[in-house]
Each structure stands twice: as C-alpha cells, then as structure tokens.
Amino acid sequence: MSVQANQGSSSMTYVIELQPSDENSQNERHKNSFQSARRSVGRQIGTEEDDRNESLPSPTTASVPLQKWNHPRRNVYRIFATFWAFVVMGMNDAAYGAIIPYLESYYHLSYLVVSLIFMSPFVGYTLSALLNNSIHLRFGQRGVAIISPICHLIAYIVIAVHPPFPVMVVVFILAGFGTGLADAAWNAWVGVMANANEVLGFLHAFYGLGATLSPLIATTMITKAGMPWYYWYYVMIGAAFIELVTSVHSFWNETGAVFREDHPRTTDKTGNRMKEALFMRPAARITWLCALFLLGYVGIEVALGGWIVTFMIRVRDGNPFASGMTATGFWLGITVGRLVLGFVTPRLGEKLAIAIYLPIAMALQLVFWLVPQFYVSAVAVSLQGFFLGPLFPAAVVATTKLLPKHLHVSGVGFAAAFGGCGGALFPFAVGAIAQAKGVQVLQPIILALLVVDLGLWLGLPRMSKKQD
C-alpha cells in the first residue's frame, strides 16, 4: 500500500493505492484474468456458461415493451419470411393426402406401408424438439433460418427423383426435422409480440394457405395434366429455395449471442433451460399439457387432411378430382378460421375460446361421420377446419403467457415440435388400423382425439384476467 499527497491551491488530496504484496494476490489476479477471457470466449462461441442468470423481475410483473410485427422496422421483413416458411410447411403436410393414392399404385403398397411417410417425420420432429433450445443458444435464429430450409431442400430434391420407397421414408425424416425446427422457432418468436393472437392467426393462416394450394395444384397436375406424382416436388424445391433465401436474409444478424442477450434467465433456477421447462414445476406442467394438446391437435389436422381424399374416394364414392377438392376445402376452412377467429379469440380469452371451438368441431365431426352424403361430408369437414384453425395459435399464446420469457423457446418450441409428432403418429395409426378395418376408422379416431384434447385444455392453469 502507498500513500500519495497532491496539494493544490487550497486543498490537499490523499490517494491510497493498494498493490499486491504477495504471491497469492498475484495468482488471484491471473485467475480473474483467465476467467474474464473464458467468459469472453463463451460469449463468442455460445457455451452454457454464457447462459447466465440475470437479477431481473419476473416477466409476469415487469412492464416490458413488446415487439410488433412492424416495429422495429426490420421485423416487417422477418415476419414475411416466417409467413413464407409456413406456406412451405403447409404445402409439405397437405401434399401427403393428395399423393397417397398415387404412391399406393406407383410403389404397389398397402395402407400400412404407405403410412410410413407419416411416421418417418416423427423422428425428425422429436430431434427438433430436443435440439431447438441448444440451436438457439449456440447459433440463434440465424441457425434456424439456415438449417430448416436446407433440410427441406435436400429432402425435396431426393423425392423428386422418385427413389425406392425406403429411401423416401428416410428423407421424410429430414423434412420433418426442418419443419419441426422452424415451427418451434417462429411460433416462439411471434407468440410474444403485441397482438400475438392476431399475428399468429396470420402466420398459421399462411400455413393453411400452403395447405390449401398444395392438394389443389398437386391434384390438378396429376389428374388433369397427367403428370407423374413426383413432378409436384419440383414445385416444392422452388418453394424451399425461396424459403432459404428469404429466411437467411431476414435473420442473418440474429446470432446466438444476440439471442442469449435478449433472453437472459429471470428466475433463480440454474442448469439447462430445457430441463427446467420439462422437469421442474410449475413450468413442466404447462409445457407438457400444451405439448400433449398440440400432439392431439396436429394429429387431427394432418390425419384429416392426409386421409380425407382416400376416405371420400373409397367410402363416399367420389371421383378423384372432387375428392381432392374436399381436402382443399378442409385446409381453406383452417385458413379462414385462423384469419377470422384470430380476432375473436383474444376478446373471449384463449381458455374460453378453445373450450367453445372444440365442442363445435366435435358436432361437425359427428355430421361428417354419420351422414353418408358426399356433399354433406365435404361441407362438414370444411366447417370443421374453420373451428379447428385457431386452436394452434391460441395454444401458443396461452403457453407464452403461462411461462417466463427465458423458457419461451424451450417450452413453446418443445410443445410445437412435439405437437408435430402428432402429424406423424396419428395418421400412421389411421393407416395401420385401416389396413384391417378400412379407411372409415378415420372418423371415430378423430372424434376421440377431439375429446382428449378438450380434457387436456381444461387441465391448464387458470389464467388471470390480465393474462387471459
């Protein structure tokens, strides 16, 4: 320690300097320097050490200004990039229903074997659910914007060359991973914006738009233009390429460091965020209820959209083109429902709104099942799509309201990606049971899933008036 005196015109100032006087102090200084350097490297490469806790108030009590779809200004480009990504997802999922009858004849397949094209994306969705949080922490939204479209692009190129069916099954895993990753990321991002119900309604309406156009274009190409079924995937290649360009351009600056800075922990929990969301109460209860709800919902959506063409041909005795248009009507109903009811849902509150929409969808399912008329079935399934449409966006908004901000990507992302597994499991189950009992088993399976989903939804915690 040393003391220095500085004397001015009218005062004297003493400056005390502390200097390390022993070897231990010097070692401590080197240790601190090393830790600072390590933290700096951690910020650059995205280690778990940089996933720090912040002494901030809980998001449920803090007044934090929300992003809007048009503020900051760069969000305009990003939101339209996510809209196009959801168009591609919708085109991907709805194409199954249009091409299944032609895959059966081209590859000489049974219901059970052809259903593997639904089952194989299950592996991809599961991987995306588990890796989504790590990809965000390491690479940010930029990583999602690169990985997801590339997975789509590779899968569609392989399918377009119509390889042996086992190869098709494998590449659909890749497509499922890309879809699950983008689905989780963009839902989590949009779900915390101002007017989230309305914006998510538009986001998922673009999914519905892609799903509406997909069977329409694919059916027209196959039945009217006489093209082979795999020509449809040249269209998908072009759509995936546009997705890659727009997503990378819009989210290039959203690195892992930016994500970690914007989403610090706001609780005293430590360790992996995914473990906190899945295994630590109260977050785990919310995450799993929403994940199971979306598992059932997506299963309903893709099973209906995927098997309705076959059902209308085999059970309702429709011609191939009219039956293909029934799938278009279902996806159009979902699209319109998301646009229109997206403005109704926040006024009713998510909890009440879904509790109303689901029983209406059940009643329409009974009409679809029990009235054996082609046109009645076509109208009933289109109206059913209308009331099913807002369920996914409303569930995402409810999850973001019930979970703290630092768990949005983990919780919402897992629920959305896990929900995508329903689009693999339940359509496959329909195909497997239809192999023995006929495709008419579609109806009781869908009705049972609607009942289960209503029970899961009612099991969610009650939201306050401010939240709901």
C-alpha positions in Angstrom: 0.0 0.0 0.0 1.3 3.5 -0.8 0.0 7.0 0.1 0.4 10.0 -2.2 -0.4 13.5 -1.4 -1.5 16.0 -4.1 -1.5 19.6 -2.9 -3.5 22.3 -4.8 -4.0 26.0 -4.1 -6.5 25.5 -1.3 -6.8 21.8 -0.6 -4.8 18.6 -0.2 -6.0 15.2 -1.6 -4.7 11.9 -0.4 -4.7 8.9 -2.9 -4.4 5.5 -1.4 -3.2 2.8 -3.8 -3.4 -0.9 -2.9 -0.8 -3.1 -4.5 -0.4 -6.8 -4.4 2.3 -7.6 -2.0 2.4 -11.4 -2.1 2.3 -14.3 -4.5 -1.3 -15.3 -3.6 -2.6 -11.9 -4.7 -0.8 -12.1 -7.9 -2.2 -15.6 -8.6 -5.7 -14.4 -7.8 -5.3 -11.6 -10.4 -4.2 -14.1 -13.0 -7.1 -16.3 -12.2 -9.6 -13.5 -12.6 -8.0 -12.5 -15.8 -8.3 -16.1 -17.1 -12.0 -16.3 -16.1 -12.7 -13.0 -17.9 -11.1 -14.3 -21.0 -13.0 -17.5 -20.7 -16.3 -15.7 -20.4 -15.4 -13.6 -23.4 -14.8 -16.7 -25.5 -18.0 -18.1 -24.1 -19.9 -15.1 -25.5 -18.4 -15.7 -28.9 -18.9 -19.4 -29.2 -22.1 -19.8 -27.0 -21.1 -22.0 -24.2 -23.5 -23.0 -21.4 -21.5 -20.7 -19.0 -22.8 -17.7 -21.0 -26.4 -18.8 -20.4 -26.3 -16.7 -17.3 -28.9 -15.7 -14.7 -30.0 -12.1 -14.5 -31.4 -10.4 -11.4 -34.4 -9.1 -13.3 -38.0 -9.1 -12.2 -40.3 -11.8 -13.5 -41.9 -11.1 -16.9 -45.3 -11.6 -15.3 -44.8 -8.4 -13.2 -42.3 -6.4 -15.3 -43.6 -3.8 -17.8 -41.6 -4.6 -20.9 -42.5 -3.1 -24.3 -43.4 -5.8 -26.7 -42.1 -6.0 -30.2 -44.7 -5.6 -33.0 -44.8 -7.1 -36.5 -43.8 -3.8 -37.9 -41.6 -2.4 -35.1 -38.7 -2.4 -35.1 -38.8 -1.9 -38.8 -36.7 -5.0 -39.7 -39.5 -7.1 -38.3 -41.5 -6.4 -41.4 -39.0 -8.4 -43.5 -38.7 -11.1 -40.8 -42.4 -11.6 -40.4 -42.9 -12.1 -44.1 -40.0 -14.6 -44.2 -41.8 -16.6 -41.5 -45.1 -16.4 -43.4 -43.4 -18.0 -46.4 -41.8 -20.6 -44.2 -45.2 -21.6 -43.0 -46.5 -21.7 -46.6 -43.8 -24.3 -47.3 -44.8 -26.3 -44.2 -48.4 -26.3 -45.2 -47.6 -27.4 -48.7 -45.4 -30.2 -47.3 -48.1 -31.5 -44.9 -51.1 -31.3 -47.1 -49.4 -32.9 -50.1 -49.5 -36.3 -48.4 -53.3 -36.6 -48.7 -53.2 -35.7 -52.4 -50.4 -38.2 -53.4 -51.2 -41.2 -51.1 -53.5 -42.9 -53.7 -50.8 -42.5 -56.4 -48.0 -43.7 -54.1 -50.0 -46.8 -53.4 -50.3 -47.7 -57.1 -46.8 -46.5 -58.1 -45.0 -48.5 -55.4 -47.7 -51.2 -55.0 -48.1 -50.5 -51.3 -50.7 -51.4 -48.7 -52.3 -48.8 -46.3 -49.8 -49.8 -43.6 -46.7 -49.4 -45.6 -47.7 -46.2 -47.3 -48.5 -44.8 -43.9 -44.8 -44.8 -43.1 -44.5 -41.5 -44.9 -46.5 -40.1 -42.0 -44.5 -42.0 -39.4 -40.9 -41.2 -40.6 -41.1 -37.4 -39.9 -41.8 -38.4 -36.2 -38.0 -38.9 -35.8 -37.3 -35.5 -37.3 -39.9 -33.8 -35.1 -38.5 -35.5 -32.0 -35.0 -34.4 -32.8 -36.1 -30.8 -33.4 -37.9 -30.7 -30.1 -34.8 -31.8 -28.2 -32.3 -29.7 -30.1 -34.3 -26.5 -30.7 -33.1 -24.8 -27.5 -29.5 -25.7 -28.0 -29.5 -24.4 -31.6 -31.0 -21.1 -30.4 -28.4 -20.7 -27.7 -25.5 -21.6 -30.0 -26.5 -20.2 -33.4 -29.6 -18.1 -32.7 -32.4 -17.6 -35.1 -29.8 -17.4 -37.9 -29.1 -21.1 -37.3 -32.8 -22.0 -37.7 -33.0 -19.8 -40.8 -30.2 -21.8 -42.4 -30.8 -25.3 -41.2 -34.5 -25.7 -41.7 -34.7 -24.6 -45.4 -31.7 -26.7 -46.3 -33.3 -29.8 -44.7 -36.4 -29.1 -46.8 -34.4 -28.5 -50.0 -32.4 -31.7 -49.7 -35.5 -33.8 -48.9 -37.5 -32.5 -51.9 -34.6 -33.0 -54.3 -34.3 -36.6 -53.3 -38.1 -37.2 -53.5 -38.3 -35.6 -56.9 -36.1 -38.3 -58.4 -38.6 -40.8 -57.1 -36.1 -43.2 -55.4 -37.1 -46.6 -53.9 -39.8 -46.2 -51.3 -37.4 -47.0 -48.3 -35.3 -44.0 -49.3 -38.4 -41.8 -49.4 -39.2 -42.9 -45.8 -35.7 -41.8 -44.7 -35.6 -38.4 -46.4 -39.0 -37.6 -44.9 -37.2 -37.7 -41.5 -35.0 -34.8 -42.8 -38.1 -32.8 -43.9 -39.7 -33.4 -40.5 -36.6 -32.1 -38.7 -36.6 -28.9 -40.8 -40.4 -28.3 -40.3 -40.2 -29.0 -36.6 -37.3 -26.6 -36.1 -38.9 -23.7 -38.0 -42.3 -24.4 -36.5 -40.9 -24.1 -33.0 -38.7 -21.1 -33.6 -41.2 -18.9 -35.4 -44.1 -19.8 -33.1 -41.9 -18.8 -30.1 -40.8 -15.6 -31.7 -44.3 -14.4 -32.9 -46.1 -15.7 -29.8 -44.6 -12.9 -27.5 -45.4 -10.0 -29.9 -48.0 -7.4 -29.3 -51.4 -8.7 -30.6 -50.0 -12.2 -30.6 -53.3 -13.9 -31.4 -53.9 -11.8 -34.5 -50.3 -12.1 -35.8 -50.1 -15.8 -35.0 -53.5 -16.1 -36.8 -52.0 -14.7 -39.9 -48.8 -16.8 -39.5 -50.9 -20.0 -39.3 -53.2 -18.8 -42.0 -50.2 -18.9 -44.3 -49.7 -22.5 -43.3 -53.3 -23.0 -44.2 -52.8 -21.2 -47.5 -49.9 -23.5 -48.4 -52.0 -26.5 -47.3 -54.9 -25.3 -49.4 -52.9 -24.7 -52.6 -50.9 -27.9 -52.2 -53.6 -30.6 -52.8 -55.3 -28.3 -55.4 -52.1 -27.9 -57.5 -50.9 -31.5 -56.9 -54.3 -33.0 -57.8 -54.6 -30.8 -60.9 -51.1 -31.7 -62.1 -51.8 -35.5 -61.6 -55.4 -35.8 -62.7 -55.8 -33.1 -65.3 -52.3 -32.6 -66.7 -51.4 -36.3 -66.5 -48.1 -35.7 -64.8 -46.4 -38.3 -62.5 -46.9 -37.6 -58.8 -43.3 -36.8 -58.2 -43.4 -33.7 -60.5 -45.2 -32.0 -57.6 -41.9 -32.0 -55.7 -40.2 -29.8 -58.3 -42.7 -27.1 -57.1 -41.6 -27.9 -53.5 -37.9 -27.5 -54.5 -38.6 -24.0 -55.8 -40.6 -23.1 -52.7 -37.8 -24.4 -50.3 -35.2 -22.4 -52.2 -37.2 -19.2 -51.8 -37.5 -20.1 -48.1 -33.8 -20.4 -47.7 -33.1 -17.0 -49.4 -35.7 -15.0 -47.5 -35.0 -16.6 -44.1 -31.3 -16.2 -44.2 -31.5 -12.6 -45.5 -34.0 -11.6 -42.8 -32.4 -13.3 -39.7 -28.7 -13.2 -40.6 -27.9 -10.8 -37.7 -29.8 -12.8 -35.1 -26.9 -14.8 -33.8 -26.6 -16.9 -30.7 -25.0 -14.1 -28.8 -28.0 -11.8 -29.7 -30.4 -14.5 -28.5 -28.7 -15.0 -25.2 -28.5 -11.3 -24.6 -32.3 -10.9 -25.3 -33.4 -13.9 -23.3 -31.5 -14.0 -20.0 -32.8 -16.1 -17.2 -35.3 -14.3 -15.0 -35.5 -16.8 -12.2 -33.1 -18.3 -9.7 -33.1 -21.6 -11.5 -29.8 -23.0 -12.8 -28.8 -25.6 -15.4 -30.2 -26.5 -18.8 -33.3 -24.5 -19.8 -34.9 -27.5 -21.5 -34.7 -29.5 -18.3 -36.3 -26.6 -16.4 -39.2 -26.5 -18.9 -39.8 -30.2 -18.9 -39.0 -31.4 -15.4 -39.3 -28.6 -12.9 -42.6 -27.4 -11.7 -44.6 -25.3 -12.3 -43.2 -24.9 -15.8 -43.2 -28.6 -16.6 -47.0 -29.0 -16.0 -47.7 -26.2 -18.5 -45.2 -27.4 -21.1 -46.4 -31.0 -21.1 -50.1 -30.1 -21.1 -49.6 -27.8 -24.1 -47.3 -30.3 -25.8 -49.9 -33.1 -25.5 -52.7 -30.8 -26.6 -50.8 -29.8 -29.7 -49.8 -33.5 -30.3 -53.5 -34.3 -30.5 -54.4 -31.2 -32.5 -51.8 -31.7 -35.2 -52.7 -35.4 -35.3 -56.3 -34.4 -36.0 -55.3 -31.8 -38.6 -52.9 -34.0 -40.6 -54.9 -37.2 -40.2 -58.0 -35.5 -41.6 -56.0 -33.7 -44.3 -54.0 -36.7 -45.1 -56.7 -39.4 -45.4 -59.8 -37.4 -46.4 -59.1 -37.9 -50.2 -58.8 -41.6 -49.8 -61.9 -41.6 -47.5 -64.0 -39.7 -50.0 -63.0 -41.9 -52.9 -63.4 -45.3 -51.1 -66.3 -44.6 -48.6 -68.2 -41.7 -50.2 -67.7 -42.9 -53.8 -66.4 -39.6 -55.0 -64.3 -39.2 -58.2 -60.6 -38.4 -57.7 -60.8 -34.7 -58.6 -63.8 -33.9 -56.4 -62.3 -35.9 -53.6 -59.1 -33.9 -53.9 -61.1 -30.7 -53.7 -62.5 -31.9 -50.4 -59.0 -31.7 -48.9 -58.7 -28.2 -50.4 -61.9 -27.2 -48.7 -60.7 -28.5 -45.3 -57.5 -26.6 -45.5 -59.3 -23.5 -46.8 -61.6 -23.7 -43.7 -58.5 -23.8 -41.5 -57.0 -20.8 -43.2 -60.2 -18.7 -43.0 -60.7 -19.8 -39.4 -57.3 -18.6 -38.4 -57.8 -15.2 -40.0 -61.3 -14.6 -38.8 -61.3 -16.2 -35.3 -57.8 -14.8 -34.6 -59.6 -11.6 -33.9 -62.4 -13.2 -31.8 -60.1 -15.4 -29.6 -58.4 -12.6 -27.7 -61.7 -11.0 -26.9 -63.1 -14.2 -25.4 -59.8 -15.2 -23.8 -57.8 -18.2 -25.0 -59.1 -20.6 -22.3 -62.8 -19.9 -23.1 -62.4 -19.6 -26.8 -60.9 -23.1 -27.3 -63.5 -24.5 -24.8 -66.1 -23.3 -27.3 -64.4 -24.2 -30.6 -63.7 -27.8 -29.7 -67.3 -28.9 -28.9 -68.4 -27.3 -32.2 -65.7 -29.2 -34.1 -67.0 -32.4 -32.4 -70.5 -31.8 -33.5 -69.3 -31.3 -37.1 -67.3 -34.4 -36.9 -70.4 -36.4 -36.0 -72.2 -34.9 -39.0 -69.2 -35.8 -41.2 -69.2 -39.4 -39.8 -72.9 -40.2 -39.6 -74.4 -38.5 -42.7 -73.2 -40.7 -45.6 -73.6 -38.0 -48.3 -70.6 -36.7 -50.3 -71.6 -33.1 -50.3 -72.7 -33.1 -46.6 -69.3 -34.6 -45.7 -67.4 -32.0 -47.8 -69.2 -29.1 -46.2 -69.0 -30.5 -42.7 -65.2 -31.1 -42.9 -64.7 -27.6 -44.3 -66.6 -26.0 -41.4 -64.7 -28.3 -39.0 -61.5 -26.9 -40.4 -62.8 -23.4 -39.7 -63.2 -24.1 -36.0 -60.0 -26.1 -35.7 -57.9 -23.4 -37.3 -57.4 -21.0 -34.3 -56.5 -23.8 -31.9 -52.8 -23.9 -32.5 -52.2 -20.1 -32.4 -54.3 -19.8 -29.2 -52.4 -22.6 -27.5 -49.1 -21.0 -28.3 -50.2 -17.6 -26.9 -51.5 -19.3 -23.8 -48.2 -21.1 -23.3 -46.2 -17.8 -23.6 -48.5 -16.2 -21.0 -48.0 -19.0 -18.5 -44.2 -19.5 -18.9 -41.5 -17.0 -18.1 -39.7 -15.4 -21.0 -36.5 -17.3 -20.7 -38.5 -20.5 -21.2 -40.4 -19.4 -24.2 -38.1 -21.1 -26.8 -37.7 -24.2 -24.6 -41.3 -24.6 -23.6 -43.2 -23.3 -26.7 -40.6 -24.7 -29.0 -40.8 -28.1 -27.4 -44.6 -28.1 -27.4 -44.8 -27.0 -31.1 -42.2 -29.5 -32.2 -43.7 -32.3 -30.0 -47.1 -31.4 -31.5 -45.7 -32.1 -34.9 -45.1 -35.7 -33.8 -48.9 -36.0 -33.8 -48.8 -35.3 -37.5 -46.8 -38.5 -37.8 -48.2 -40.8 -35.2 -51.9 -40.5 -35.7 -52.1 -40.5 -39.5 -49.9 -43.6 -39.3 -52.2 -45.2 -36.8 -55.2 -44.5 -39.1 -53.4 -46.2 -41.9 -52.4 -49.2 -39.8 -55.9 -49.7 -38.5 -57.4 -49.0 -41.9 -55.3 -51.9 -43.2 -57.5 -54.3 -41.2 -60.8 -52.4 -40.7 -61.0 -50.0 -43.7 -60.4 -46.2 -44.0 -63.7 -45.5 -42.3 -61.9 -45.8 -39.0 -60.7 -42.2 -39.6 -64.0 -40.9 -38.1 -64.0 -42.4 -34.6 -60.3 -41.8 -34.2 -60.7 -38.1 -34.9 -63.7 -37.8 -32.6 -61.7 -39.5 -29.8 -58.8 -37.1 -30.2 -61.1 -34.1 -30.1 -62.5 -35.3 -26.7 -59.0 -35.9 -25.3 -57.8 -32.5 -26.4 -60.7 -30.8 -24.7 -59.8 -32.6 -21.4 -56.2 -31.6 -21.7 -57.1 -27.9 -22.4 -59.4 -27.8 -19.4 -56.4 -29.1 -17.3 -54.3 -25.9 -17.9 -53.9 -23.5 -15.0 -56.4 -20.7 -14.8 -55.1 -17.5 -16.3 -55.6 -14.2 -14.7 -57.8 -11.6 -16.4 -54.7 -9.7 -17.3 -53.2 -12.8 -19.0 -56.4 -14.2 -20.5 
